[in-house]
């Protein structure tokens, strides 16, 4: 019994209950198929023990993580998630515009009090709602708390004439990430990652002598921060909550490849002291090379999201290069016909690689 309790605790700590529910349903369906085909028939006592174990897990997951056990509940949860997202964005926007609509007529002392109370009260509400099991309402309250916190730093800086600093993005990122992990919110996680990327890119820009608000003028400022974001869930295993690692890696890849794609077409905005054509050719090669590397990494590590993202950028690099070569002198119908042939060729290559892997795994 103690061993079962430890397994249950480990399951709850993973906070990926819905995936476990789906695996249990798939296992039971396959078990019924095996029994009907007389491949595997469990004894009555074994079936009873297995059913009790699954029922205990499902009951605990339903209580602690509010999972969807039936297909109907799963459909309703999708609607609830969509409504929660719309509600959170709408309420946060309402708070933002409310501040700016009436802010000028409020005395300074009251302004400071509102700025302190708003994020604190919404944070307390988030914690209370989360403890009560009202997870969707907790996510709405958490986004409101983050909005109020962003306004807090921004408006207090204006009131007391504080010099703007990129450090605000670091503080916002930390607060957003804490709320994301407390409420298991992918929206808040995304905002936290974007704030962290902005802060790191700004810092790299300032080290190169650039004003921090101009960090977007040099796309290379994003390369190192994006790789750090990509590697973070592998370096810190505890960050992988509710498949959050996938979001870290996807955003890391997107913000790694986008600067390379930009520089592959506009080399004049690079830090490198070469001619624009040379820089563009260099980043085109780097784009193809890194795309292939991340596709291989994604396949070997069984990170489908990594392989798919890298594959998308590989095709983008390929098509932009072909556009540079052929668009101006080739008839448009021939150009798109060749694009179609290339896509079919890539599909055939991937199909052959996939077939070989299936045959290898089958052996």
ABEGO torsion letter per residue (X at the ends): XAAAAAAAAAAAAAGBAAAAAAAAAAAAAAAAAAAAAGABBBBAAAAAAAAAAAAAAAAAAAAAAGBBABAAAAAAAAAAAAAAAAAAAAAAAAAAAAAAAAAAABBAAAAAAAAAAAAAAAAAAAAAAAAAGBAAAAAAAAAAAAAAAAAAAAAAAAAAGBBBBAAAAAAAAAAAAAAAAAAGBAAAAAAAAAAAAAAAAAAAAAAAGBBAAAAAABAAAAAAAAAAAAAAAAABAAABBGGAAAAAAAAAAAAAAAAAAAAAABAAABABBBBAAAAAAAAAAAAAAAAAAAAAAAAAAGBAAAAAAAAAAAAAAAAAAAAAAAAAABBAAAAAAAAAAAAAAAAAAAAAAAAAAAAAAAX
